[in-house]
């Protein structure tokens, strides 16, 4: 029983489950806003084209077509709003991801003779051992040194 409880706690504490829970709560409160927009704003406008009736009362032959039309309009408005929100969220995430992907250019290099790792990139002599250094390292070596520093 403890193992099941532990697995359950791990499942609940995952980020995706918490994000989903927040989404459900926000969506349920947003539903009332969309329903109000449809019933209070859209339906009366559409009702102008149908004299002396509203969708709520429109039920020819006993079929609640008006209620169905309200539901379809609600669905379409909800889908458009969710699409717009998700486009904005994805655009924001992509901007953040692009900023995180660009690594900063290294400002120091390692002396191959004394192994001091605080030698400035453009230095031609090591300030520690006075050895002659190449004027600039090729991009591949700079990237390799930066990766090595990040691992350390």
C-alpha positions in Angstrom: 0.0 0.0 0.0 2.9 2.4 0.7 4.3 1.7 -2.7 1.1 2.7 -4.4 0.8 5.8 -2.2 4.4 6.7 -3.2 3.7 6.2 -6.9 0.5 8.3 -6.5 2.4 11.2 -4.9 5.0 11.1 -7.7 2.3 11.1 -10.3 0.5 14.0 -8.7 3.6 16.1 -8.2 4.6 16.0 -11.8 4.5 19.3 -13.6 2.1 18.0 -16.4 -0.5 16.9 -13.9 -0.4 20.3 -12.1 -0.6 22.2 -15.4 -3.5 20.1 -16.4 -5.3 20.8 -13.1 -4.8 24.5 -13.5 -6.1 24.3 -17.1 -9.2 22.5 -16.0 -10.0 25.1 -13.3 -9.4 28.0 -15.6 -11.4 26.4 -18.4 -14.3 25.8 -16.1 -14.4 29.4 -15.0 -13.9 30.6 -18.6 -16.9 28.5 -19.7 -19.3 30.8 -17.9 -17.7 33.8 -19.6 -18.1 32.2 -23.1 -21.7 31.0 -22.3 -22.6 34.5 -21.3 -21.0 36.0 -24.4 -23.0 33.7 -26.6 -26.3 34.0 -24.8 -26.1 37.7 -24.0 -24.3 39.1 -27.0 -24.2 36.7 -30.0 -27.6 35.1 -29.8 -29.5 38.5 -29.7 -27.6 39.7 -32.7 -28.4 36.6 -34.7 -32.0 36.8 -33.4 -32.3 40.1 -35.2 -32.4 38.1 -38.4 -35.2 35.9 -37.1 -38.1 38.1 -36.2 -39.9 37.6 -32.9 -37.8 34.7 -31.7 -34.6 33.7 -30.0 -32.6 30.5 -30.4 -33.6 29.4 -26.9 -37.3 29.2 -27.8 -36.8 27.9 -31.4 -37.9 24.3 -31.3 -39.9 23.4 -34.5 -41.4 19.9 -34.3 -40.3 19.5 -30.7 -36.6 19.5 -31.5 -34.6 22.0 -29.5 -32.7 23.4 -32.5 -32.2 26.7 -30.8 -30.4 25.2 -27.9 -28.3 23.1 -30.2 -27.4 26.3 -32.2 -26.4 28.0 -29.0 -24.2 25.1 -28.1 -22.5 25.1 -31.5 -21.9 28.9 -31.3 -20.5 28.4 -27.8 -18.2 25.7 -29.0 -16.9 27.8 -32.0 -16.3 30.8 -29.8 -14.5 28.7 -27.2 -12.4 27.0 -29.9 -11.4 30.4 -31.5 -10.4 31.9 -28.1 -8.4 28.8 -27.0 -6.7 28.8 -30.4 -5.7 32.4 -30.0 -4.5 31.9 -26.4 -2.5 28.8 -27.4 -0.9 30.7 -30.4 0.2 33.5 -28.0 1.5 31.0 -25.4 3.4 29.0 -28.0 4.9 32.2 -29.4 6.1 33.2 -26.0 7.6 29.8 -25.3 9.4 29.8 -28.6 10.9 33.3 -27.8 12.1 32.1 -24.4 13.5 28.8 -25.9 15.4 30.8 -28.6 17.0 33.0 -26.0 18.0 30.0 -23.9 19.5 28.2 -26.9 22.0 30.9 -27.7 25.1 30.2 -25.6 27.2 33.1 -24.6 30.5 33.4 -26.4 33.4 32.4 -24.2 35.6 35.2 -22.9 38.5 33.0 -21.7 40.6 30.1 -22.9 42.9 27.6 -21.4 46.7 27.9 -21.8 48.0 24.6 -23.4 51.2 24.9 -21.4 50.3 25.8 -17.8 46.6 24.9 -18.1 45.5 28.2 -16.6 41.9 28.6 -17.6 41.5 32.4 -17.2 43.5 33.5 -20.2 41.5 36.1 -22.3 40.4 34.8 -25.7 42.5 37.4 -27.7 45.7 37.0 -25.6 48.9 36.0 -27.5 50.9 35.4 -24.3 49.8 33.6 -21.2 49.8 36.0 -18.2 50.8 33.1 -15.9 53.7 31.3 -17.8 54.5 33.8 -20.6 54.1 31.2 -23.3 53.3 32.2 -26.8 49.7 31.4 -27.6 47.8 31.3 -30.9 46.2 34.6 -31.6 42.7 33.1 -31.9 41.3 29.6 -31.6 39.1 28.2 -34.3 35.4 28.2 -33.6 35.3 24.4 -33.0 38.0 24.7 -30.3 36.2 27.6 -28.6 33.0 25.6 -28.5 34.8 22.5 -27.2 36.4 24.6 -24.4 33.1 26.2 -23.5 31.5 22.8 -23.3 34.3 21.5 -21.1 33.9 24.4 -18.7 30.2 23.9 -18.4 30.8 20.2 -17.5 33.3 21.1 -14.8 
